[in-house]
């Protein structure tokens, strides 16, 4: 299960001192859960230009990998 949550900023962090005129993301709390396969590993996450990018990799166990059988 992969869960993405927002967190509420402290009142001291809420001041806009960086000159931003408009924030597109609401300051409301949210939570979204995704069901992912057991063989998927989350590598990292990045928030850039207002988009959240979550990097995942599928790890295939040896028992599920394709194998070659030689026919004589």
Secondary structure, DSSP 4 states (H G I P E B T S, - for coil): -EEEE--PPPTTT----S--S---S--S--EEEE---TTEEEEEEEEETTEEEEEEEE---GGGS-------
